[in-house]
Amino acid sequence: MRNITLMFAPTGYTRRLAVAAMLLALTACTTTKVASLEEPAAAPMTGQTNDPAPGFETVAAGSEEDFILNVGRRIYFAQDSATLDSVAMATLDNQAAWLSKNPTWLLKLQGFADDSGSASSMETLSQKRADAAMAYLASKGVEARRMWAKGYGNDREVRDCTERSCKVQNRRVVSNLRTQPDAV
């Protein structure tokens, strides 16, 4: 057993080579100068819940990023339902207020479904969901000419899964900002 241990014991040269490699690796890790040039300094955090997410401190008001980060663009539905719940209505209320302040944006409402029915029934349901969101936004003062709705059924699942908690992610309407209508 002693012969085997001696065979793998590092020699003076091997030990020095290993130490040199570790020192080189450590020096390569000190990139503070490069990092400070590539990445802007983070805005000071106040500890409030409305602090901007790192990297999003300079999101312009009225931009698509502003809409996504500060308003929300997804609403969710119960299985086999196109009925808006209170959470969905609150998100749509925020969208309507934002759209009234930013009248140059158009809105495409994309409806989706899970795989709990036939493809044709899920496409119909996803269209009803998108239509329900559009009707609600119109009732809140968003001009109908600024919006259009399209149901995609379960063609574009967020997650392919069988658990109930996972399937809810597929039962949604996503509001996407546009500068012009989609080509037909």
N, CA, C and O of each residue as an XYZ file, in Angstrom:
736
protein
N       0.818     -1.183      0.000
C       0.000      0.000      0.000
C       0.866      1.254      0.000
O       0.502      2.254     -0.618
N       2.026      1.213      0.696
C       2.890      2.368      0.777
C       3.438      2.714     -0.612
O       3.577      3.896     -0.924
N       3.748      1.742     -1.439
C       4.284      1.995     -2.777
C       3.284      2.774     -3.632
O       3.671      3.657     -4.398
N       2.015      2.448     -3.499
C       0.989      3.140     -4.283
C       0.902      4.603     -3.840
O       0.818      5.493     -4.687
N       0.920      4.866     -2.540
C       0.840      6.221     -2.023
C       2.033      7.045     -2.492
O       1.868      8.205     -2.870
N       3.192      6.486     -2.473
C       4.383      7.203     -2.895
C       4.341      7.508     -4.384
O       4.851      8.538     -4.826
N       3.735      6.613     -5.160
C       3.699      6.798     -6.595
C       2.880      8.044     -6.956
O       3.192      8.698     -7.952
N       1.825      8.401     -6.167
C       0.978      9.534     -6.488
C       1.327     10.787     -5.704
O       0.685     11.819     -5.895
N       2.300     10.733     -4.849
C       2.698     11.907     -4.078
C       3.363     12.900     -5.020
O       4.225     12.514     -5.810
N       2.975     14.181     -4.951
C       3.539     15.162     -5.882
C       5.009     15.424     -5.594
O       5.436     15.488     -4.441
N       5.749     15.570     -6.638
C       7.158     15.919     -6.506
C       7.241     17.419     -6.330
O       6.230     18.112     -6.444
N       8.426     17.931     -6.054
C       8.616     19.367     -5.883
C       8.195     20.134     -7.136
O       7.552     21.179     -7.035
N       8.552     19.623     -8.310
C       8.235     20.280     -9.573
C       6.723     20.278     -9.804
O       6.163     21.306    -10.183
N       6.061     19.156     -9.584
C       4.615     19.042     -9.802
C       3.867     19.945     -8.833
O       2.877     20.576     -9.204
N       4.333     20.009     -7.605
C       3.699     20.861     -6.602
C       3.805     22.328     -7.015
O       2.828     23.071     -6.921
N       4.976     22.745     -7.469
C       5.162     24.134     -7.905
C       4.291     24.442     -9.120
O       3.737     25.536     -9.225
N       4.169     23.497    -10.024
C       3.342     23.674    -11.215
C       1.861     23.832    -10.818
O       1.151     24.666    -11.380
N       1.409     23.036     -9.860
C       0.019     23.126     -9.386
C      -0.236     24.468     -8.717
O      -1.285     25.075     -8.935
N       0.704     24.942     -7.907
C       0.563     26.234     -7.235
C       0.541     27.356     -8.269
O      -0.254     28.287     -8.148
N       1.388     27.284     -9.268
C       1.413     28.312    -10.317
C       0.079     28.330    -11.082
O      -0.438     29.402    -11.395
N      -0.471     27.162    -11.378
C      -1.753     27.082    -12.085
C      -2.870     27.697    -11.246
O      -3.733     28.398    -11.776
N      -2.856     27.436     -9.936
C      -3.872     28.020     -9.059
C      -3.722     29.531     -8.994
O      -4.726     30.243     -9.008
N      -2.517     30.033     -8.924
C      -2.300     31.480     -8.887
C      -2.762     32.142    -10.179
O      -3.357     33.219    -10.144
N      -2.496     31.515    -11.309
C      -2.965     32.045    -12.593
C      -4.490     32.073    -12.635
O      -5.089     33.038    -13.110
N      -5.098     31.026    -12.144
C      -6.560     30.972    -12.124
C      -7.132     32.072    -11.239
O      -8.118     32.709    -11.611
N      -6.547     32.301    -10.103
C      -7.014     33.356     -9.203
C      -6.838     34.738     -9.812
O      -7.704     35.599     -9.652
N      -5.720     34.963    -10.512
C      -5.504     36.274    -11.131
C      -6.504     36.500    -12.251
O      -6.939     37.630    -12.469
N      -6.869     35.460    -12.954
C      -7.845     35.591    -14.032
C      -9.220     35.966    -13.487
O     -10.039     36.532    -14.210
N      -9.475     35.657    -12.229
C     -10.778     35.946    -11.628
C     -10.920     37.388    -11.175
O     -12.036     37.814    -10.879
N      -9.861     38.147    -11.107
C      -9.965     39.527    -10.644
C     -10.241     40.428    -11.843
O      -9.318     40.982    -12.440
N     -11.522     40.569    -12.189
C     -11.926     41.335    -13.368
C     -12.697     42.582    -12.974
O     -13.599     42.994    -13.703
N     -12.376     43.186    -11.857
C     -13.142     44.340    -11.398
C     -13.058     45.503    -12.373
O     -14.048     46.205    -12.582
N     -11.900     45.717    -12.968
C     -11.778     46.815    -13.924
C     -12.637     46.560    -15.145
O     -13.355     47.457    -15.586
N     -12.582     45.364    -15.702
C     -13.374     45.028    -16.884
C     -14.857     45.083    -16.553
O     -15.639     45.645    -17.320
N     -15.255     44.513    -15.431
C     -16.671     44.492    -15.054
C     -17.218     45.898    -14.875
O     -18.354     46.168    -15.266
N     -16.446     46.792    -14.297
C     -16.955     48.140    -14.084
C     -17.123     48.886    -15.400
O     -17.944     49.799    -15.484
N     -16.376     48.526    -16.411
C     -16.530     49.149    -17.720
C     -17.727     48.586    -18.470
O     -18.420     49.321    -19.174
N     -17.976     47.298    -18.326
C     -19.041     46.642    -19.080
C     -20.413     46.818    -18.453
O     -21.408     46.885    -19.175
N     -20.494     46.892    -17.164
C     -21.770     46.911    -16.465
C     -21.925     48.201    -15.681
O     -21.049     48.555    -14.891
N     -23.041     48.917    -15.890
C     -23.227     50.133    -15.106
C     -23.442     49.790    -13.638
O     -23.918     48.706    -13.301
N     -23.094     50.706    -12.794
C     -23.284     50.488    -11.357
C     -24.769     50.383    -11.059
O     -25.572     51.108    -11.646
N     -25.134     49.509    -10.175
C     -26.537     49.333     -9.799
C     -27.031     50.565     -9.059
O     -26.301     51.186     -8.285
N     -28.293     50.903     -9.318
C     -28.894     52.030     -8.612
C     -29.010     51.680     -7.140
O     -29.256     50.523     -6.797
N     -28.837     52.655     -6.270
C     -28.942     52.349     -4.840
C     -30.344     51.854     -4.503
O     -31.339     52.430     -4.944
N     -30.411     50.798     -3.730
C     -31.689     50.212     -3.346
C     -32.167     50.840     -2.048
O     -31.384     51.070     -1.126
N     -33.454     51.111     -1.993
C     -34.028     51.726     -0.801
C     -34.645     50.691      0.117
O     -35.005     50.990      1.255
N     -34.766     49.466     -0.387
C     -35.405     48.421      0.406
C     -36.908     48.381      0.195
O     -37.601     47.591      0.836
N     -37.416     49.213     -0.684
C     -38.855     49.240     -0.963
C     -39.201     48.186     -2.005
O     -38.349     47.790     -2.801
N     -40.445     47.736     -2.002
C     -40.856     46.714     -2.957
C     -40.926     47.250     -4.377
O     -40.947     46.465     -5.325
N     -40.963     48.561     -4.549
C     -41.018     49.107     -5.895
C     -39.637     49.485     -6.436
O     -39.546     50.191     -7.440
N     -38.572     49.030     -5.793
C     -37.233     49.225     -6.332
C     -37.155     48.534     -7.689
O     -37.716     47.452     -7.862
N     -36.469     49.142     -8.653
C     -36.367     48.502     -9.969
C     -35.538     47.225     -9.889
O     -34.619     47.107     -9.079
N     -35.885     46.282    -10.744
C     -35.105     45.054    -10.824
C     -33.731     45.399    -11.387
O     -33.626     46.264    -12.257
N     -32.680     44.744    -10.913
C     -31.340     45.031    -11.429
C     -31.309     44.927    -12.949
O     -31.785     43.945    -13.518
N     -30.756     45.924    -13.593
C     -30.696     45.956    -15.050
C     -31.865     46.690    -15.682
O     -31.848     46.960    -16.882
N     -32.887     47.019    -14.889
C     -34.074     47.686    -15.428
C     -34.293     49.046    -14.758
O     -35.417     49.546    -14.719
N     -33.239     49.632    -14.244
C     -33.360     50.905    -13.552
C     -33.722     52.047    -14.503
O     -34.302     53.046    -14.078
N     -33.390     51.906    -15.763
C     -33.597     53.002    -16.709
C     -34.673     52.675    -17.743
O     -34.564     53.100    -18.893
N     -35.685     51.946    -17.365
C     -36.774     51.632    -18.293
C     -37.576     52.905    -18.538
O     -38.035     53.556    -17.600
N     -37.734     53.246    -19.801
C     -38.435     54.475    -20.166
C     -39.934     54.313    -19.980
O     -40.509     53.297    -20.371
N     -40.558     55.305    -19.388
C     -42.016     55.292    -19.237
C     -42.642     55.245    -20.621
O     -42.197     55.942    -21.533
N     -43.672     54.425    -20.778
C     -44.355     54.304    -22.066
C     -43.718     53.324    -23.025
O     -44.196     53.155    -24.147
N     -42.634     52.669    -22.597
C     -41.960     51.689    -23.467
C     -42.577     50.306    -23.275
O     -43.331     50.070    -22.331
N     -42.246     49.411    -24.178
C     -42.727     48.032    -24.069
C     -42.224     47.384    -22.774
O     -42.949     46.627    -22.130
N     -40.991     47.685    -22.404
C     -40.435     47.154    -21.160
C     -41.217     47.669    -19.962
O     -41.461     46.928    -19.010
N     -41.610     48.937    -20.008
C     -42.422     49.527    -18.944
C     -43.738     48.763    -18.811
O     -44.165     48.445    -17.701
N     -44.370     48.474    -19.927
C     -45.637     47.736    -19.933
C     -45.451     46.350    -19.307
O     -46.228     45.940    -18.445
N     -44.432     45.650    -19.742
C     -44.198     44.282    -19.263
C     -43.855     44.271    -17.776
O     -44.417     43.484    -17.016
N     -42.928     45.147    -17.355
C     -42.446     45.126    -15.974
C     -43.408     45.754    -14.978
O     -43.554     45.256    -13.862
N     -44.064     46.838    -15.364
C     -44.840     47.613    -14.398
C     -46.344     47.428    -14.495
O     -47.068     47.802    -13.572
N     -46.823     46.867    -15.579
C     -48.265     46.695    -15.758
C     -48.635     45.224    -15.708
O     -49.562     44.838    -14.996
N     -47.931     44.416    -16.446
C     -48.234     42.989    -16.539
C     -48.960     42.716    -17.835
O     -49.836     43.477    -18.246
N     -48.588     41.621    -18.477
C     -49.219     41.334    -19.763
C     -49.915     39.986    -19.822
O     -50.458     39.625    -20.867
N     -49.915     39.233    -18.729
C     -50.563     37.915    -18.737
C     -51.708     37.870    -17.724
O     -51.609     38.382    -16.609
N     -52.791     37.237    -18.159
C     -53.878     36.919    -17.236
C     -54.167     35.437    -17.396
O     -53.893     34.856    -18.446
N     -54.722     34.823    -16.353
C     -54.920     33.379    -16.339
C     -56.391     33.043    -16.092
O     -57.153     33.865    -15.581
N     -56.771     31.829    -16.462
C     -58.157     31.395    -16.404
C     -58.276     30.030    -15.740
O     -57.335     29.237    -15.707
N     -59.479     29.789    -15.209
C     -59.793     28.463    -14.680
C     -59.984     27.510    -15.856
O     -60.214     27.943    -16.985
N     -59.888     26.225    -15.584
C     -60.046     25.223    -16.640
C     -61.424     25.345    -17.283
O     -62.430     25.527    -16.597
N     -61.454     25.242    -18.610
C     -62.683     25.287    -19.412
C     -63.487     26.562    -19.191
O     -64.713     26.534    -19.289
N     -62.837     27.661    -18.902
C     -63.523     28.918    -18.619
C     -62.884     30.078    -19.369
O     -61.672     30.115    -19.582
N     -63.729     31.023    -19.762
C     -63.259     32.278    -20.342
C     -63.707     33.442    -19.464
O     -63.727     34.591    -19.905
N     -64.065     33.136    -18.214
C     -64.527     34.155    -17.273
C     -63.332     34.823    -16.604
O     -62.422     34.152    -16.115
N     -63.347     36.141    -16.590
C     -62.280     36.903    -15.944
C     -62.493     36.910    -14.431
O     -63.589     37.214    -13.960
N     -61.457     36.578    -13.676
C     -61.557     36.666    -12.221
C     -61.048     38.036    -11.769
O     -60.631     38.850    -12.593
N     -61.083     38.284    -10.477
C     -60.709     39.609     -9.960
C     -59.243     39.945    -10.226
O     -58.914     41.109    -10.454
N     -58.373     38.964    -10.202
C     -56.949     39.206    -10.463
C     -56.759     39.605    -11.932
O     -56.019     40.541    -12.236
N     -57.428     38.891    -12.832
C     -57.339     39.220    -14.260
C     -57.885     40.618    -14.515
O     -57.293     41.389    -15.270
N     -59.013     40.949    -13.888
C     -59.597     42.277    -14.082
C     -58.682     43.382    -13.555
O     -58.595     44.453    -14.156
N     -58.008     43.131    -12.449
C     -57.068     44.128    -11.911
C     -55.917     44.359    -12.886
O     -55.509     45.499    -13.106
N     -55.394     43.285    -13.469
C     -54.324     43.428    -14.466
C     -54.826     44.179    -15.685
O     -54.138     45.058    -16.204
N     -56.032     43.833    -16.149
C     -56.602     44.519    -17.313
C     -56.904     45.989    -17.000
O     -56.773     46.844    -17.876
N     -57.304     46.290    -15.768
C     -57.502     47.691    -15.366
C     -56.184     48.458    -15.506
O     -56.164     49.579    -16.015
N     -55.084     47.847    -15.050
C     -53.765     48.476    -15.172
C     -53.380     48.659    -16.638
O     -52.815     49.685    -17.017
N     -53.692     47.653    -17.460
C     -53.389     47.764    -18.886
C     -54.187     48.905    -19.522
O     -53.644     49.691    -20.298
N     -55.478     48.991    -19.190
C     -56.330     50.051    -19.758
C     -55.799     51.433    -19.372
O     -55.745     52.332    -20.212
N     -55.409     51.606    -18.117
C     -54.871     52.900    -17.658
C     -53.574     53.221    -18.401
O     -53.368     54.354    -18.835
N     -52.704     52.226    -18.547
C     -51.425     52.436    -19.230
C     -51.668     52.779    -20.695
O     -51.041     53.694    -21.230
N     -52.578     52.048    -21.348
C     -52.865     52.292    -22.764
C     -53.482     53.676    -22.985
O     -53.246     54.298    -24.021
N     -54.268     54.159    -22.024
C     -54.847     55.498    -22.178
C     -53.764     56.577    -22.094
O     -53.893     57.634    -22.711
N     -52.693     56.311    -21.328
C     -51.577     57.250    -21.235
C     -50.628     57.133    -22.424
O     -49.838     58.042    -22.680
N     -50.700     56.029    -23.145
C     -49.784     55.746    -24.252
C     -50.594     55.372    -25.494
O     -50.610     54.208    -25.895
N     -51.265     56.355    -26.106
C     -52.227     56.073    -27.178
C     -51.625     55.634    -28.510
O     -52.373     55.271    -29.418
N     -50.312     55.654    -28.657
C     -49.732     55.227    -29.936
C     -49.596     53.714    -30.042
O     -49.422     53.186    -31.140
N     -49.673     53.014    -28.917
C     -49.525     51.558    -28.932
C     -50.824     50.877    -29.334
O     -51.913     51.314    -28.960
N     -50.692     49.789    -30.110
C     -51.793     48.878    -30.425
C     -51.592     47.635    -29.568
O     -50.515     47.419    -29.012
N     -52.651     46.813    -29.466
C     -52.587     45.658    -28.574
C     -53.117     44.411    -29.257
O     -54.252     44.378    -29.734
N     -52.277     43.385    -29.297
C     -52.704     42.074    -29.793
C     -52.914     41.186    -28.576
O     -52.000     40.979    -27.777
N     -54.126     40.666    -28.446
C     -54.463     39.785    -27.328
C     -54.432     38.349    -27.840
O     -55.224     37.967    -28.702
N     -53.521     37.570    -27.306
C     -53.343     36.190    -27.740
C     -53.889     35.249    -26.671
O     -53.424     35.244    -25.532
N     -54.882     34.455    -27.058
C     -55.489     33.506    -26.136
C     -54.889     32.120    -26.293
O     -54.542     31.697    -27.396
N     -54.772     31.419    -25.169
C     -54.194     30.075    -25.170
C     -54.996     29.161    -24.250
O     -55.739     29.627    -23.386
N     -54.837     27.875    -24.443
C     -55.540     26.876    -23.634
C     -54.582     25.742    -23.292
O     -53.498     25.629    -23.864
N     -55.003     24.910    -22.352
C     -54.212     23.719    -22.049
C     -54.695     22.584    -22.957
O     -55.387     22.833    -23.945
N     -54.341     21.368    -22.634
C     -54.703     20.232    -23.489
C     -55.839     19.396    -22.897
O     -55.865     18.175    -23.050
N     -56.783     20.069    -22.216
C     -57.851     19.322    -21.534
C     -59.033     18.989    -22.440
O     -60.030     18.450    -21.959
N     -58.955     19.285    -23.711
C     -60.037     18.971    -24.645
C     -59.488     18.801    -26.044
O     -58.275     18.789    -26.252
N     -60.398     18.668    -27.007
C     -59.965     18.506    -28.391
C     -59.302     19.789    -28.880
O     -59.518     20.862    -28.316
N     -58.508     19.674    -29.912
C     -57.805     20.837    -30.455
C     -58.786     21.926    -30.883
O     -58.545     23.107    -30.632
N     -59.885     21.543    -31.525
C     -60.846     22.549    -31.992
C     -61.561     23.225    -30.818
O     -61.789     24.434    -30.855
N     -61.917     22.463    -29.776
C     -62.582     23.083    -28.623
C     -61.630     23.991    -27.857
O     -62.055     25.016    -27.325
N     -60.353     23.636    -27.793
C     -59.381     24.472    -27.103
C     -59.092     25.740    -27.910
O     -58.829     26.794    -27.329
N     -59.138     25.649    -29.235
C     -58.949     26.850    -30.051
C     -60.127     27.804    -29.867
O     -59.943     29.017    -29.763
N     -61.339     27.245    -29.828
C     -62.531     28.070    -29.589
C     -62.463     28.731    -28.219
O     -62.742     29.923    -28.092
N     -62.094     27.967    -27.196
C     -61.993     28.502    -25.841
C     -60.918     29.589    -25.761
O     -61.127     30.620    -25.123
N     -59.782     29.365    -26.400
C     -58.715     30.371    -26.340
C     -59.153     31.656    -27.045
O     -58.760     32.746    -26.628
N     -59.961     31.549    -28.106
C     -60.485     32.743    -28.770
C     -61.458     33.474    -27.846
O     -61.448     34.703    -27.776
N     -62.300     32.714    -27.138
C     -63.231     33.337    -26.185
C     -62.479     34.075    -25.082
O     -62.907     35.144    -24.648
N     -61.379     33.521    -24.636
C     -60.573     34.170    -23.598
C     -59.994     35.486    -24.105
O     -60.053     36.502    -23.413
N     -59.438     35.467    -25.308
C     -58.875     36.692    -25.885
C     -59.980     37.722    -26.117
O     -59.780     38.912    -25.876
N     -61.152     37.265    -26.588
C     -62.285     38.173    -26.808
C     -62.781     38.775    -25.493
O     -63.139     39.952    -25.445
N     -62.803     37.966    -24.422
C     -63.243     38.459    -23.115
C     -62.308     39.557    -22.614
O     -62.766     40.568    -22.082
N     -61.014     39.364    -22.780
C     -60.040     40.385    -22.363
C     -60.216     41.648    -23.196
O     -60.158     42.755    -22.662
N     -60.430     41.492    -24.496
C     -60.602     42.651    -25.369
C     -61.880     43.412    -25.015
O     -61.874     44.642    -24.971
N     -62.972     42.693    -24.764
C     -64.234     43.345    -24.391
C     -64.079     44.102    -23.074
O     -64.604     45.206    -22.928
N     -63.372     43.522    -22.131
C     -63.165     44.195    -20.844
C     -62.356     45.475    -21.034
O     -62.703     46.519    -20.482
N     -61.282     45.397    -21.812
C     -60.470     46.589    -22.059
C     -61.286     47.670    -22.763
O     -61.147     48.853    -22.452
N     -62.138     47.269    -23.712
C     -63.000     48.232    -24.408
C     -63.970     48.877    -23.421
O     -64.257     50.070    -23.518
N     -64.476     48.085    -22.469
C     -65.394     48.638    -21.467
C     -64.696     49.644    -20.554
O     -65.351     50.465    -19.911
N     -63.367     49.579    -20.500
C     -62.565     50.503    -19.679
C     -62.032     51.673    -20.497
O     -61.209     52.448    -20.012
N     -62.501     51.804    -21.744
C     -62.158     52.977    -22.542
C     -61.079     52.796    -23.591
O     -60.741     53.755    -24.285
N     -60.523     51.594    -23.733
C     -59.529     51.370    -24.784
C     -60.296     51.219    -26.108
O     -61.204     50.396    -26.219
N     -59.922     52.014    -27.093
C     -60.626     51.993    -28.374
C     -60.481     50.633    -29.044
O     -59.384     50.082    -29.129
N     -61.609     50.101    -29.519
C     -61.627     48.776    -30.152
C     -60.710     48.718    -31.368
O     -60.150     47.665    -31.671
N     -60.551     49.840    -32.067
C     -59.705     49.845    -33.270
C     -58.225     49.638    -32.933
O     -57.433     49.325    -33.821
N     -57.844     49.808    -31.672
C     -56.453     49.625    -31.246
C     -56.141     48.191    -30.858
O     -54.997     47.880    -30.527
N     -57.144     47.303    -30.892
C     -56.944     45.941    -30.382
C     -57.453     44.902    -31.374
O     -58.341     45.178    -32.180
N     -56.890     43.728    -31.306
C     -57.421     42.558    -31.998
C     -57.044     41.327    -31.186
O     -56.067     41.317    -30.438
N     -57.871     40.276    -31.367
C     -57.720     39.072    -30.552
C     -57.557     37.849    -31.441
O     -58.181     37.745    -32.497
N     -56.716     36.933    -31.003
C     -56.486     35.692    -31.738
C     -56.324     34.558    -30.744
O     -55.528     34.650    -29.809
N     -57.089     33.477    -30.950
C     -56.966     32.285    -30.112
C     -56.070     31.266    -30.775
O     -56.218     30.989    -31.965
N     -55.151     30.710    -30.028
C     -54.190     29.747    -30.562
C     -54.392     28.333    -30.023
O     -53.607     27.439    -30.338
N     -55.414     28.119    -29.228
C     -55.621     26.785    -28.668
C     -54.470     26.380    -27.781
O     -53.960     27.181    -26.997
N     -54.063     25.128    -27.911
C     -52.939     24.647    -27.099
C     -51.688     24.450    -27.950
O     -50.808     23.664    -27.599
N     -51.612     25.170    -29.072
C     -50.440     25.068    -29.954
C     -49.170     25.614    -29.329
O     -48.075     25.151    -29.649
N     -49.298     26.578    -28.455
C     -48.120     27.248    -27.897
C     -48.113     27.129    -26.377
O     -48.217     28.127    -25.663
N     -47.989     25.906    -25.899
C     -47.972     25.692    -24.457
C     -46.702     26.270    -23.849
O     -45.614     26.164    -24.413
N     -46.871     26.879    -22.690
C     -45.708     27.346    -21.935
C     -44.965     26.130    -21.407
O     -43.738     26.052    -21.464
N     -45.747     25.178    -20.888
C     -45.165     23.958    -20.338
C     -46.015     22.778    -20.747
O     -47.243     22.856    -20.724
N     -45.383     21.698    -21.117
C     -46.070     20.458    -21.432
C     -46.042     19.617    -20.156
O     -45.004     19.072    -19.781
N     -47.200     19.519    -19.498
C     -47.204     18.862    -18.203
C     -48.578     18.279    -17.904
O     -49.543     18.523    -18.629
N     -48.651     17.522    -16.849
C     -49.916     16.916    -16.453
C     -50.426     17.434    -15.112
O     -51.605     17.254    -14.804
N     -49.584     18.066    -14.311
C     -50.007     18.562    -13.003
C     -50.912     19.776    -13.156
O     -50.696     20.615    -14.030
N     -51.925     19.864    -12.305
C     -52.877     20.969    -12.342
C     -52.180     22.320    -12.159
O     -52.500     23.290    -12.847
N     -51.225     22.374    -11.229
C     -50.528     23.637    -10.959
C     -49.698     24.092    -12.154
O     -49.407     25.279    -12.295
N     -49.326     23.172    -12.990
C     -48.532     23.496    -14.171
C     -49.443     23.879    -15.341
O     -49.121     24.792    -16.101
N     -50.565     23.195    -15.489
C     -51.470     23.446    -16.612
C     -52.049     24.853    -16.601
O     -52.352     25.401    -17.661
N     -52.206     25.442    -15.430
C     -52.781     26.777    -15.342
C     -51.934     27.789    -16.113
O     -52.461     28.793    -16.593
N     -50.644     27.542    -16.236
C     -49.773     28.453    -16.973
C     -50.122     28.494    -18.453
O     -49.808     29.472    -19.131
N     -50.759     27.457    -18.961
C     -51.146     27.403    -20.369
C     -52.509     28.050    -20.623
O     -52.826     28.375    -21.767
N     -53.309     28.240    -19.597
C     -54.655     28.834    -19.742
C     -54.533     30.338    -19.527
O     -54.743     30.834    -18.420
N     -54.194     31.055    -20.583
C     -53.823     32.448    -20.413
C     -54.191     33.293    -21.625
O     -54.497     32.781    -22.702
N     -54.149     34.613    -21.410
C     -54.167     35.593    -22.492
C     -52.939     36.457    -22.285
O     -52.682     36.939    -21.182
N     -52.186     36.649    -23.352
C     -50.991     37.478    -23.315
C     -51.262     38.718    -24.156
O     -51.646     38.617    -25.321
N     -51.062     39.877    -23.561
C     -51.247     41.161    -24.247
C     -49.901     41.613    -24.783
O     -48.968     41.863    -24.021
N     -49.809     41.715    -26.099
C     -48.558     42.119    -26.741
C     -48.736     43.460    -27.434
O     -49.663     43.648    -28.221
N     -47.842     44.384    -27.133
C     -47.878     45.701    -27.756
C     -47.392     45.611    -29.192
O     -46.483     44.844    -29.509
N     -48.009     46.405    -30.051
C     -47.622     46.479    -31.462
C     -47.632     47.940    -31.891
O     -48.346     48.764    -31.320
N     -46.832     48.248    -32.900
C     -46.857     49.599    -33.473
C     -47.751     49.652    -34.694
O     -48.153     50.731    -35.129
N     -48.068     48.480    -35.257
C     -48.988     48.399    -36.392
C     -49.702     47.060    -36.340
O     -49.215     46.121    -35.710
N     -50.860     46.963    -37.000
C     -51.607     45.696    -36.985
C     -50.820     44.584    -37.684
O     -50.004     44.847    -38.567
N     -51.076     43.354    -37.281
C     -50.466     42.211    -37.939
C     -50.951     42.133    -39.376
O     -52.092     42.486    -39.673
N     -50.078     41.669    -40.271
C     -50.489     41.457    -41.665
C     -51.413     40.246    -41.723
O     -51.182     39.239    -41.053
N     -52.444     40.359    -42.519
C     -53.422     39.259    -42.609
C     -52.988     38.229    -43.602
O     -53.686     37.236    -43.808
